[in-house]
């Protein structure tokens, strides 16, 4: 089953690369920056909310370990089920925003490479 996912992901990446290569470099740079900055504008506040919610939940439970903020995901098992409903959606939304930021960076780099190769 994992192999099917890897093949699908590879085909999706190749289709995306083919679609992106049809656009001019400057358009890719501008669109990539827009995607990257828009995702950062959403993702950074989401992560601030996540860290606040996790810190409060761990404090209220009385199980907040020392240095919990360096590896916060390692302490998700300490949350009660109601706390998980509050904290984990913020974690996953921030993680998706981070992936979209990486996508924007990749599109920007592809646009820059296209502009350099055209020159």
Backbone atoms as SQL, in Angstrom:
CREATE TABLE atoms (id INTEGER PRIMARY KEY, chain TEXT, resi INTEGER, resn TEXT, atom TEXT, x REAL, y REAL, z REAL);
INSERT INTO atoms VALUES
  (1, 'A', 1, 'UNK', 'N', 0.814, -1.195, 0.000),
  (2, 'A', 1, 'UNK', 'CA', 0.000, 0.000, 0.000),
  (3, 'A', 1, 'UNK', 'C', 0.857, 1.258, 0.000),
  (4, 'A', 2, 'UNK', 'N', 1.979, 1.202, 0.722),
  (5, 'A', 2, 'UNK', 'CA', 2.871, 2.358, 0.742),
  (6, 'A', 2, 'UNK', 'C', 3.447, 2.630, -0.643),
  (7, 'A', 3, 'UNK', 'N', 3.697, 1.562, -1.397),
  (8, 'A', 3, 'UNK', 'CA', 4.266, 1.719, -2.728),
  (9, 'A', 3, 'UNK', 'C', 3.312, 2.476, -3.647),
  (10, 'A', 4, 'UNK', 'N', 2.031, 2.192, -3.522),
  (11, 'A', 4, 'UNK', 'CA', 1.042, 2.901, -4.347),
  (12, 'A', 4, 'UNK', 'C', 1.054, 4.385, -4.012),
  (13, 'A', 5, 'UNK', 'N', 1.156, 4.695, -2.739),
  (14, 'A', 5, 'UNK', 'CA', 1.234, 6.094, -2.329),
  (15, 'A', 5, 'UNK', 'C', 2.472, 6.784, -2.862),
  (16, 'A', 6, 'UNK', 'N', 3.603, 6.085, -2.835),
  (17, 'A', 6, 'UNK', 'CA', 4.842, 6.668, -3.355),
  (18, 'A', 6, 'UNK', 'C', 4.764, 6.895, -4.863),
  (19, 'A', 7, 'UNK', 'N', 4.181, 5.941, -5.577),
  (20, 'A', 7, 'UNK', 'CA', 4.021, 6.094, -7.023),
  (21, 'A', 7, 'UNK', 'C', 3.083, 7.260, -7.319),
  (22, 'A', 8, 'UNK', 'N', 1.978, 7.347, -6.599),
  (23, 'A', 8, 'UNK', 'CA', 1.029, 8.446, -6.804),
  (24, 'A', 8, 'UNK', 'C', 1.680, 9.791, -6.495),
  (25, 'A', 9, 'UNK', 'N', 2.450, 9.849, -5.430),
  (26, 'A', 9, 'UNK', 'CA', 3.136, 11.086, -5.072),
  (27, 'A', 9, 'UNK', 'C', 4.163, 11.468, -6.133),
  (28, 'A', 10, 'UNK', 'N', 4.886, 10.491, -6.663),
  (29, 'A', 10, 'UNK', 'CA', 5.864, 10.755, -7.718),
  (30, 'A', 10, 'UNK', 'C', 5.187, 11.265, -8.981),
  (31, 'A', 11, 'UNK', 'N', 4.087, 10.628, -9.368),
  (32, 'A', 11, 'UNK', 'CA', 3.359, 11.078, -10.554),
  (33, 'A', 11, 'UNK', 'C', 2.782, 12.475, -10.359),
  (34, 'A', 12, 'UNK', 'N', 2.293, 12.741, -9.162),
  (35, 'A', 12, 'UNK', 'CA', 1.773, 14.074, -8.860),
  (36, 'A', 12, 'UNK', 'C', 2.885, 15.117, -8.923),
  (37, 'A', 13, 'UNK', 'N', 4.057, 14.785, -8.402),
  (38, 'A', 13, 'UNK', 'CA', 5.193, 15.709, -8.453),
  (39, 'A', 13, 'UNK', 'C', 5.629, 15.961, -9.889),
  (40, 'A', 14, 'UNK', 'N', 5.666, 14.918, -10.707),
  (41, 'A', 14, 'UNK', 'CA', 6.045, 15.095, -12.114),
  (42, 'A', 14, 'UNK', 'C', 5.017, 15.929, -12.873),
  (43, 'A', 15, 'UNK', 'N', 3.736, 15.711, -12.604),
  (44, 'A', 15, 'UNK', 'CA', 2.694, 16.505, -13.242),
  (45, 'A', 15, 'UNK', 'C', 2.794, 17.964, -12.812),
  (46, 'A', 16, 'UNK', 'N', 3.071, 18.189, -11.533),
  (47, 'A', 16, 'UNK', 'CA', 3.248, 19.551, -11.048),
  (48, 'A', 16, 'UNK', 'C', 4.455, 20.227, -11.668),
  (49, 'A', 17, 'UNK', 'N', 5.550, 19.489, -11.807),
  (50, 'A', 17, 'UNK', 'CA', 6.754, 20.031, -12.432),
  (51, 'A', 17, 'UNK', 'C', 6.502, 20.376, -13.892),
  (52, 'A', 18, 'UNK', 'N', 5.761, 19.516, -14.596),
  (53, 'A', 18, 'UNK', 'CA', 5.429, 19.798, -15.991),
  (54, 'A', 18, 'UNK', 'C', 4.542, 21.033, -16.105),
  (55, 'A', 19, 'UNK', 'N', 3.580, 21.171, -15.203),
  (56, 'A', 19, 'UNK', 'CA', 2.698, 22.337, -15.240),
  (57, 'A', 19, 'UNK', 'C', 3.462, 23.611, -14.901),
  (58, 'A', 20, 'UNK', 'N', 4.360, 23.510, -13.934),
  (59, 'A', 20, 'UNK', 'CA', 5.134, 24.683, -13.515),
  (60, 'A', 20, 'UNK', 'C', 6.115, 25.102, -14.600),
  (61, 'A', 21, 'UNK', 'N', 6.680, 24.146, -15.316),
  (62, 'A', 21, 'UNK', 'CA', 7.676, 24.486, -16.336),
  (63, 'A', 21, 'UNK', 'C', 7.050, 25.227, -17.515),
  (64, 'A', 22, 'UNK', 'N', 5.737, 25.177, -17.651),
  (65, 'A', 22, 'UNK', 'CA', 5.070, 25.878, -18.738),
  (66, 'A', 22, 'UNK', 'C', 4.900, 27.373, -18.439),
  (67, 'A', 23, 'UNK', 'N', 5.101, 27.771, -17.202),
  (68, 'A', 23, 'UNK', 'CA', 4.933, 29.172, -16.819),
  (69, 'A', 23, 'UNK', 'C', 6.260, 29.914, -16.893),
  (70, 'A', 24, 'UNK', 'N', 6.220, 31.233, -17.134),
  (71, 'A', 24, 'UNK', 'CA', 7.460, 32.007, -17.139),
  (72, 'A', 24, 'UNK', 'C', 8.066, 32.092, -15.734),
  (73, 'A', 25, 'UNK', 'N', 9.384, 32.271, -15.686),
  (74, 'A', 25, 'UNK', 'CA', 10.103, 32.287, -14.416),
  (75, 'A', 25, 'UNK', 'C', 9.630, 33.358, -13.459),
  (76, 'A', 26, 'UNK', 'N', 9.387, 34.572, -13.965),
  (77, 'A', 26, 'UNK', 'CA', 8.966, 35.666, -13.089),
  (78, 'A', 26, 'UNK', 'C', 7.606, 35.373, -12.461),
  (79, 'A', 27, 'UNK', 'N', 6.706, 34.767, -13.220),
  (80, 'A', 27, 'UNK', 'CA', 5.404, 34.391, -12.679),
  (81, 'A', 27, 'UNK', 'C', 5.561, 33.368, -11.565),
  (82, 'A', 28, 'UNK', 'N', 6.459, 32.399, -11.758),
  (83, 'A', 28, 'UNK', 'CA', 6.698, 31.392, -10.732),
  (84, 'A', 28, 'UNK', 'C', 7.260, 32.023, -9.458),
  (85, 'A', 29, 'UNK', 'N', 8.184, 32.955, -9.619),
  (86, 'A', 29, 'UNK', 'CA', 8.768, 33.607, -8.447),
  (87, 'A', 29, 'UNK', 'C', 7.694, 34.376, -7.685),
  (88, 'A', 30, 'UNK', 'N', 6.889, 35.143, -8.394),
  (89, 'A', 30, 'UNK', 'CA', 5.840, 35.925, -7.737),
  (90, 'A', 30, 'UNK', 'C', 4.795, 35.034, -7.077),
  (91, 'A', 31, 'UNK', 'N', 4.362, 33.999, -7.781),
  (92, 'A', 31, 'UNK', 'CA', 3.358, 33.094, -7.214),
  (93, 'A', 31, 'UNK', 'C', 3.921, 32.304, -6.032),
  (94, 'A', 32, 'UNK', 'N', 5.169, 31.868, -6.152),
  (95, 'A', 32, 'UNK', 'CA', 5.804, 31.138, -5.062),
  (96, 'A', 32, 'UNK', 'C', 5.939, 31.987, -3.811),
  (97, 'A', 33, 'UNK', 'N', 6.318, 33.251, -4.011),
  (98, 'A', 33, 'UNK', 'CA', 6.418, 34.157, -2.863),
  (99, 'A', 33, 'UNK', 'C', 5.051, 34.400, -2.237),
  (100, 'A', 34, 'UNK', 'N', 4.030, 34.533, -3.071),
  (101, 'A', 34, 'UNK', 'CA', 2.685, 34.747, -2.543),
  (102, 'A', 34, 'UNK', 'C', 2.231, 33.553, -1.702),
  (103, 'A', 35, 'UNK', 'N', 2.437, 32.348, -2.233),
  (104, 'A', 35, 'UNK', 'CA', 2.042, 31.133, -1.507),
  (105, 'A', 35, 'UNK', 'C', 2.819, 31.027, -0.203),
  (106, 'A', 36, 'UNK', 'N', 4.130, 31.245, -0.280),
  (107, 'A', 36, 'UNK', 'CA', 4.992, 31.118, 0.894),
  (108, 'A', 36, 'UNK', 'C', 4.605, 32.131, 1.975),
  (109, 'A', 37, 'UNK', 'N', 4.435, 33.374, 1.603),
  (110, 'A', 37, 'UNK', 'CA', 4.128, 34.407, 2.589),
  (111, 'A', 37, 'UNK', 'C', 2.705, 34.298, 3.126),
  (112, 'A', 38, 'UNK', 'N', 1.767, 33.875, 2.288),
  (113, 'A', 38, 'UNK', 'CA', 0.389, 33.685, 2.762),
  (114, 'A', 38, 'UNK', 'C', 0.323, 32.547, 3.774),
  (115, 'A', 39, 'UNK', 'N', 1.018, 31.450, 3.478),
  (116, 'A', 39, 'UNK', 'CA', 1.031, 30.327, 4.414),
  (117, 'A', 39, 'UNK', 'C', 1.735, 30.702, 5.711),
  (118, 'A', 40, 'UNK', 'N', 2.782, 31.508, 5.620),
  (119, 'A', 40, 'UNK', 'CA', 3.473, 31.952, 6.835),
  (120, 'A', 40, 'UNK', 'C', 2.585, 32.877, 7.658),
  (121, 'A', 41, 'UNK', 'N', 1.799, 33.721, 6.979),
  (122, 'A', 41, 'UNK', 'CA', 0.903, 34.621, 7.696),
  (123, 'A', 41, 'UNK', 'C', -0.171, 33.865, 8.460),
  (124, 'A', 42, 'UNK', 'N', -0.531, 32.698, 7.978),
  (125, 'A', 42, 'UNK', 'CA', -1.505, 31.859, 8.672),
  (126, 'A', 42, 'UNK', 'C', -0.811, 30.928, 9.672),
  (127, 'A', 43, 'UNK', 'N', 0.292, 30.326, 9.245),
  (128, 'A', 43, 'UNK', 'CA', 0.948, 29.297, 10.042),
  (129, 'A', 43, 'UNK', 'C', 1.636, 29.798, 11.292),
  (130, 'A', 44, 'UNK', 'N', 2.252, 30.961, 11.237),
  (131, 'A', 44, 'UNK', 'CA', 2.966, 31.468, 12.412),
  (132, 'A', 44, 'UNK', 'C', 2.006, 31.768, 13.558),
  (133, 'A', 45, 'UNK', 'N', 0.895, 32.467, 13.319),
  (134, 'A', 45, 'UNK', 'CA', -0.059, 32.644, 14.425),
  (135, 'A', 45, 'UNK', 'C', -0.666, 31.326, 14.914),
  (136, 'A', 46, 'UNK', 'N', -0.886, 30.376, 14.000),
  (137, 'A', 46, 'UNK', 'CA', -1.401, 29.075, 14.419),
  (138, 'A', 46, 'UNK', 'C', -0.426, 28.374, 15.352),
  (139, 'A', 47, 'UNK', 'N', 0.849, 28.454, 15.052),
  (140, 'A', 47, 'UNK', 'CA', 1.833, 27.817, 15.922),
  (141, 'A', 47, 'UNK', 'C', 1.940, 28.536, 17.259),
  (142, 'A', 48, 'UNK', 'N', 1.775, 29.852, 17.268),
  (143, 'A', 48, 'UNK', 'CA', 1.758, 30.575, 18.538),
  (144, 'A', 48, 'UNK', 'C', 0.567, 30.129, 19.387),
  (145, 'A', 49, 'UNK', 'N', -0.586, 29.955, 18.741),
  (146, 'A', 49, 'UNK', 'CA', -1.759, 29.455, 19.456),
  (147, 'A', 49, 'UNK', 'C', -1.536, 28.031, 19.951),
  (148, 'A', 50, 'UNK', 'N', -0.904, 27.203, 19.123),
  (149, 'A', 50, 'UNK', 'CA', -0.627, 25.818, 19.507),
  (150, 'A', 50, 'UNK', 'C', 0.276, 25.760, 20.737),
  (151, 'A', 51, 'UNK', 'N', 1.372, 26.510, 20.710),
  (152, 'A', 51, 'UNK', 'CA', 2.289, 26.487, 21.853),
  (153, 'A', 51, 'UNK', 'C', 1.603, 27.011, 23.113),
  (154, 'A', 52, 'UNK', 'N', 0.786, 28.049, 22.962),
  (155, 'A', 52, 'UNK', 'CA', 0.057, 28.576, 24.119),
  (156, 'A', 52, 'UNK', 'C', -0.925, 27.547, 24.662),
  (157, 'A', 53, 'UNK', 'N', -1.687, 26.926, 23.762),
  (158, 'A', 53, 'UNK', 'CA', -2.681, 25.934, 24.196),
  (159, 'A', 53, 'UNK', 'C', -2.011, 24.719, 24.826),
  (160, 'A', 54, 'UNK', 'N', -0.912, 24.257, 24.237),
  (161, 'A', 54, 'UNK', 'CA', -0.217, 23.101, 24.798),
  (162, 'A', 54, 'UNK', 'C', 0.380, 23.428, 26.160),
  (163, 'A', 55, 'UNK', 'N', 0.999, 24.594, 26.277),
  (164, 'A', 55, 'UNK', 'CA', 1.574, 24.986, 27.564),
  (165, 'A', 55, 'UNK', 'C', 0.519, 25.102, 28.652),
  (166, 'A', 56, 'UNK', 'N', -0.608, 25.713, 28.312),
  (167, 'A', 56, 'UNK', 'CA', -1.690, 25.835, 29.296),
  (168, 'A', 56, 'UNK', 'C', -2.264, 24.478, 29.666),
  (169, 'A', 57, 'UNK', 'N', -2.456, 23.616, 28.663),
  (170, 'A', 57, 'UNK', 'CA', -3.021, 22.289, 28.940),
  (171, 'A', 57, 'UNK', 'C', -2.087, 21.469, 29.824),
  (172, 'A', 58, 'UNK', 'N', -0.802, 21.506, 29.533),
  (173, 'A', 58, 'UNK', 'CA', 0.149, 20.759, 30.356),
  (174, 'A', 58, 'UNK', 'C', 0.247, 21.340, 31.763),
  (175, 'A', 59, 'UNK', 'N', 0.154, 22.664, 31.874),
  (176, 'A', 59, 'UNK', 'CA', 0.206, 23.301, 33.191),
  (177, 'A', 59, 'UNK', 'C', -1.025, 22.945, 34.010),
  (178, 'A', 60, 'UNK', 'N', -2.200, 23.020, 33.382),
  (179, 'A', 60, 'UNK', 'CA', -3.439, 22.709, 34.103),
  (180, 'A', 60, 'UNK', 'C', -3.475, 21.251, 34.540),
  (181, 'A', 61, 'UNK', 'N', -2.872, 20.372, 33.746),
  (182, 'A', 61, 'UNK', 'CA', -2.833, 18.953, 34.122),
  (183, 'A', 61, 'UNK', 'C', -1.807, 18.687, 35.215),
  (184, 'A', 62, 'UNK', 'N', -0.882, 19.601, 35.390),
  (185, 'A', 62, 'UNK', 'CA', 0.167, 19.416, 36.386),
  (186, 'A', 62, 'UNK', 'C', 1.261, 18.474, 35.934),
  (187, 'A', 63, 'UNK', 'N', 1.390, 18.252, 34.623),
  (188, 'A', 63, 'UNK', 'CA', 2.395, 17.325, 34.106),
  (189, 'A', 63, 'UNK', 'C', 3.342, 18.007, 33.122),
  (190, 'A', 64, 'UNK', 'N', 3.486, 19.321, 33.222),
  (191, 'A', 64, 'UNK', 'CA', 4.346, 20.029, 32.275),
  (192, 'A', 64, 'UNK', 'C', 5.816, 19.735, 32.569),
  (193, 'A', 65, 'UNK', 'N', 6.505, 19.019, 31.658),
  (194, 'A', 65, 'UNK', 'CA', 7.915, 18.705, 31.883),
  (195, 'A', 65, 'UNK', 'C', 8.799, 19.925, 31.638),
  (196, 'A', 66, 'UNK', 'N', 9.975, 19.885, 32.201),
  (197, 'A', 66, 'UNK', 'CA', 10.955, 20.950, 31.986),
  (198, 'A', 66, 'UNK', 'C', 11.386, 20.933, 30.517),
  (199, 'A', 67, 'UNK', 'N', 11.426, 22.096, 29.888),
  (200, 'A', 67, 'UNK', 'CA', 11.857, 22.200, 28.496),
  (201, 'A', 67, 'UNK', 'C', 10.884, 21.600, 27.499),
  (202, 'A', 68, 'UNK', 'N', 9.602, 21.578, 27.827),
  (203, 'A', 68, 'UNK', 'CA', 8.592, 20.967, 26.960),
  (204, 'A', 68, 'UNK', 'C', 8.529, 21.640, 25.595),
  (205, 'A', 69, 'UNK', 'N', 8.884, 22.897, 25.499),
  (206, 'A', 69, 'UNK', 'CA', 8.743, 23.662, 24.257),
  (207, 'A', 69, 'UNK', 'C', 9.803, 23.300, 23.224),
  (208, 'A', 70, 'UNK', 'N', 10.869, 22.601, 23.606),
  (209, 'A', 70, 'UNK', 'CA', 11.889, 22.216, 22.631),
  (210, 'A', 70, 'UNK', 'C', 11.437, 21.047, 21.772),
  (211, 'A', 71, 'UNK', 'N', 10.636, 20.162, 22.322),
  (212, 'A', 71, 'UNK', 'CA', 10.055, 19.040, 21.579),
  (213, 'A', 71, 'UNK', 'C', 8.601, 18.887, 22.010),
  (214, 'A', 72, 'UNK', 'N', 7.743, 19.819, 21.631),
  (215, 'A', 72, 'UNK', 'CA', 6.372, 19.803, 22.138),
  (216, 'A', 72, 'UNK', 'C', 5.578, 18.578, 21.696),
  (217, 'A', 73, 'UNK', 'N', 5.816, 18.083, 20.489),
  (218, 'A', 73, 'UNK', 'CA', 5.060, 16.939, 19.988),
  (219, 'A', 73, 'UNK', 'C', 5.347, 15.675, 20.781),
  (220, 'A', 74, 'UNK', 'N', 6.465, 15.636, 21.489),
  (221, 'A', 74, 'UNK', 'CA', 6.792, 14.457, 22.292),
  (222, 'A', 74, 'UNK', 'C', 5.955, 14.385, 23.566),
  (223, 'A', 75, 'UNK', 'N', 5.177, 15.420, 23.842),
  (224, 'A', 75, 'UNK', 'CA', 4.379, 15.460, 25.064),
  (225, 'A', 75, 'UNK', 'C', 2.884, 15.398, 24.796),
  (226, 'A', 76, 'UNK', 'N', 2.500, 15.089, 23.562),
  (227, 'A', 76, 'UNK', 'CA', 1.075, 14.992, 23.241),
  (228, 'A', 76, 'UNK', 'C', 0.400, 13.866, 24.013),
  (229, 'A', 77, 'UNK', 'N', 1.138, 12.841, 24.353),
  (230, 'A', 77, 'UNK', 'CA', 0.540, 11.713, 25.078),
  (231, 'A', 77, 'UNK', 'C', 0.137, 12.103, 26.509),
  (232, 'A', 78, 'UNK', 'N', 0.642, 13.226, 27.001),
  (233, 'A', 78, 'UNK', 'CA', 0.292, 13.675, 28.348),
  (234, 'A', 78, 'UNK', 'C', -1.047, 14.403, 28.398),
  (235, 'A', 79, 'UNK', 'N', -1.605, 14.707, 27.237),
  (236, 'A', 79, 'UNK', 'CA', -2.865, 15.447, 27.184),
  (237, 'A', 79, 'UNK', 'C', -4.050, 14.523, 27.428),
  (238, 'A', 80, 'UNK', 'N', -5.066, 15.053, 28.081),
  (239, 'A', 80, 'UNK', 'CA', -6.316, 14.311, 28.243),
  (240, 'A', 80, 'UNK', 'C', -7.089, 14.377, 26.921),
  (241, 'A', 81, 'UNK', 'N', -8.047, 13.482, 26.702),
  (242, 'A', 81, 'UNK', 'CA', -8.804, 13.522, 25.441),
  (243, 'A', 81, 'UNK', 'C', -9.457, 14.877, 25.135),
  (244, 'A', 82, 'UNK', 'N', -10.081, 15.559, 26.106),
  (245, 'A', 82, 'UNK', 'CA', -10.624, 16.880, 25.755),
  (246, 'A', 82, 'UNK', 'C', -9.534, 17.887, 25.378),
  (247, 'A', 83, 'UNK', 'N', -8.373, 17.780, 26.018),
  (248, 'A', 83, 'UNK', 'CA', -7.275, 18.691, 25.682),
  (249, 'A', 83, 'UNK', 'C', -6.748, 18.405, 24.276),
  (250, 'A', 84, 'UNK', 'N', -6.755, 17.141, 23.887),
  (251, 'A', 84, 'UNK', 'CA', -6.296, 16.797, 22.538),
  (252, 'A', 84, 'UNK', 'C', -7.182, 17.434, 21.475),
  (253, 'A', 85, 'UNK', 'N', -8.490, 17.480, 21.736),
  (254, 'A', 85, 'UNK', 'CA', -9.413, 18.100, 20.785),
  (255, 'A', 85, 'UNK', 'C', -9.126, 19.582, 20.614),
  (256, 'A', 86, 'UNK', 'N', -8.548, 20.202, 21.618),
  (257, 'A', 86, 'UNK', 'CA', -8.220, 21.629, 21.542),
  (258, 'A', 86, 'UNK', 'C', -6.837, 21.857, 20.938),
  (259, 'A', 87, 'UNK', 'N', -5.854, 21.056, 21.343),
  (260, 'A', 87, 'UNK', 'CA', -4.454, 21.323, 20.997),
  (261, 'A', 87, 'UNK', 'C', -4.052, 20.734, 19.640),
  (262, 'A', 88, 'UNK', 'N', -4.404, 19.492, 19.383),
  (263, 'A', 88, 'UNK', 'CA', -3.889, 18.814, 18.190),
  (264, 'A', 88, 'UNK', 'C', -4.366, 19.395, 16.860),
  (265, 'A', 89, 'UNK', 'N', -5.593, 19.912, 16.730),
  (266, 'A', 89, 'UNK', 'CA', -5.945, 20.556, 15.458),
  (267, 'A', 89, 'UNK', 'C', -5.049, 21.762, 15.147),
  (268, 'A', 90, 'UNK', 'N', -4.654, 22.492, 16.187),
  (269, 'A', 90, 'UNK', 'CA', -3.735, 23.607, 15.961),
  (270, 'A', 90, 'UNK', 'C', -2.374, 23.100, 15.490),
  (271, 'A', 91, 'UNK', 'N', -1.924, 21.977, 16.070),
  (272, 'A', 91, 'UNK', 'CA', -0.651, 21.380, 15.670),
  (273, 'A', 91, 'UNK', 'C', -0.691, 20.976, 14.196),
  (274, 'A', 92, 'UNK', 'N', -1.738, 20.252, 13.800),
  (275, 'A', 92, 'UNK', 'CA', -1.812, 19.765, 12.423),
  (276, 'A', 92, 'UNK', 'C', -2.028, 20.893, 11.425),
  (277, 'A', 93, 'UNK', 'N', -2.793, 21.900, 11.799),
  (278, 'A', 93, 'UNK', 'CA', -2.983, 23.041, 10.893),
  (279, 'A', 93, 'UNK', 'C', -1.662, 23.775, 10.684),
  (280, 'A', 94, 'UNK', 'N', -0.890, 23.936, 11.743),
  (281, 'A', 94, 'UNK', 'CA', 0.424, 24.561, 11.612),
  (282, 'A', 94, 'UNK', 'C', 1.372, 23.711, 10.783),
  (283, 'A', 95, 'UNK', 'N', 1.283, 22.398, 10.913),
  (284, 'A', 95, 'UNK', 'CA', 2.136, 21.507, 10.127),
  (285, 'A', 95, 'UNK', 'C', 1.792, 21.593, 8.640),
  (286, 'A', 96, 'UNK', 'N', 0.505, 21.664, 8.327),
  (287, 'A', 96, 'UNK', 'CA', 0.092, 21.809, 6.927),
  (288, 'A', 96, 'UNK', 'C', 0.558, 23.156, 6.382),
  (289, 'A', 97, 'UNK', 'N', 0.439, 24.206, 7.186),
  (290, 'A', 97, 'UNK', 'CA', 0.917, 25.518, 6.756),
  (291, 'A', 97, 'UNK', 'C', 2.419, 25.479, 6.477),
  (292, 'A', 98, 'UNK', 'N', 3.171, 24.754, 7.293),
  (293, 'A', 98, 'UNK', 'CA', 4.607, 24.627, 7.072),
  (294, 'A', 98, 'UNK', 'C', 4.890, 23.927, 5.744),
  (295, 'A', 99, 'UNK', 'N', 4.136, 22.883, 5.431),
  (296, 'A', 99, 'UNK', 'CA', 4.316, 22.195, 4.160),
  (297, 'A', 99, 'UNK', 'C', 3.988, 23.108, 2.977),
  (298, 'A', 100, 'UNK', 'N', 2.976, 23.954, 3.135),
  (299, 'A', 100, 'UNK', 'CA', 2.633, 24.898, 2.069),
  (300, 'A', 100, 'UNK', 'C', 3.734, 25.948, 1.923),
  (301, 'A', 101, 'UNK', 'N', 4.344, 26.358, 3.030),
  (302, 'A', 101, 'UNK', 'CA', 5.489, 27.268, 2.955),
  (303, 'A', 101, 'UNK', 'C', 6.611, 26.615, 2.150),
  (304, 'A', 102, 'UNK', 'N', 6.891, 25.344, 2.413),
  (305, 'A', 102, 'UNK', 'CA', 7.927, 24.635, 1.663),
  (306, 'A', 102, 'UNK', 'C', 7.573, 24.543, 0.179),
  (307, 'A', 103, 'UNK', 'N', 6.297, 24.346, -0.129),
  (308, 'A', 103, 'UNK', 'CA', 5.859, 24.323, -1.520),
  (309, 'A', 103, 'UNK', 'C', 6.110, 25.672, -2.185),
  (310, 'A', 104, 'UNK', 'N', 5.791, 26.749, -1.487),
  (311, 'A', 104, 'UNK', 'CA', 6.046, 28.084, -2.018),
  (312, 'A', 104, 'UNK', 'C', 7.526, 28.335, -2.253),
  (313, 'A', 105, 'UNK', 'N', 8.363, 27.860, -1.345),
  (314, 'A', 105, 'UNK', 'CA', 9.812, 27.997, -1.518),
  (315, 'A', 105, 'UNK', 'C', 10.259, 27.218, -2.757),
  (316, 'A', 106, 'UNK', 'N', 9.738, 26.004, -2.924),
  (317, 'A', 106, 'UNK', 'CA', 10.122, 25.184, -4.080),
  (318, 'A', 106, 'UNK', 'C', 9.719, 25.852, -5.391),
  (319, 'A', 107, 'UNK', 'N', 8.520, 26.422, -5.445),
  (320, 'A', 107, 'UNK', 'CA', 8.063, 27.096, -6.661),
  (321, 'A', 107, 'UNK', 'C', 8.929, 28.328, -6.925),
  (322, 'A', 108, 'UNK', 'N', 9.278, 29.063, -5.887),
  (323, 'A', 108, 'UNK', 'CA', 10.133, 30.236, -6.051),
  (324, 'A', 108, 'UNK', 'C', 11.505, 29.842, -6.585),
  (325, 'A', 109, 'UNK', 'N', 12.072, 28.778, -6.031),
  (326, 'A', 109, 'UNK', 'CA', 13.387, 28.314, -6.490),
  (327, 'A', 109, 'UNK', 'C', 13.313, 27.837, -7.938),
  (328, 'A', 110, 'UNK', 'N', 12.235, 27.156, -8.302),
  (329, 'A', 110, 'UNK', 'CA', 12.073, 26.739, -9.702),
  (330, 'A', 110, 'UNK', 'C', 11.989, 27.947, -10.627),
  (331, 'A', 111, 'UNK', 'N', 11.281, 28.977, -10.191),
  (332, 'A', 111, 'UNK', 'CA', 11.189, 30.203, -11.000),
  (333, 'A', 111, 'UNK', 'C', 12.532, 30.889, -11.137),
  (334, 'A', 112, 'UNK', 'N', 13.288, 30.945, -10.055),
  (335, 'A', 112, 'UNK', 'CA', 14.624, 31.551, -10.124),
  (336, 'A', 112, 'UNK', 'C', 15.541, 30.748, -11.042),
  (337, 'A', 113, 'UNK', 'N', 15.476, 29.422, -10.928),
  (338, 'A', 113, 'UNK', 'CA', 16.293, 28.576, -11.801),
  (339, 'A', 113, 'UNK', 'C', 15.913, 28.777, -13.256),
  (340, 'A', 114, 'UNK', 'N', 14.628, 28.900, -13.532),
  (341, 'A', 114, 'UNK', 'CA', 14.173, 29.141, -14.908),
  (342, 'A', 114, 'UNK', 'C', 14.679, 30.477, -15.415),
  (343, 'A', 115, 'UNK', 'N', 14.634, 31.502, -14.559),
  (344, 'A', 115, 'UNK', 'CA', 15.109, 32.817, -14.968),
  (345, 'A', 115, 'UNK', 'C', 16.618, 32.807, -15.237),
  (346, 'A', 116, 'UNK', 'N', 17.362, 32.074, -14.439),
  (347, 'A', 116, 'UNK', 'CA', 18.817, 31.990, -14.622),
  (348, 'A', 116, 'UNK', 'C', 19.154, 31.236, -15.899),
  (349, 'A', 117, 'UNK', 'N', 18.427, 30.159, -16.156),
  (350, 'A', 117, 'UNK', 'CA', 18.707, 29.358, -17.344),
  (351, 'A', 117, 'UNK', 'C', 18.318, 30.084, -18.636),
  (352, 'A', 118, 'UNK', 'N', 17.327, 30.959, -18.557),
  (353, 'A', 118, 'UNK', 'CA', 16.919, 31.719, -19.739),
  (354, 'A', 118, 'UNK', 'C', 17.905, 32.821, -20.075),
  (355, 'A', 119, 'UNK', 'N', 18.620, 33.306, -19.074),
  (356, 'A', 119, 'UNK', 'CA', 19.536, 34.434, -19.294),
  (357, 'A', 119, 'UNK', 'C', 20.763, 34.040, -20.070);
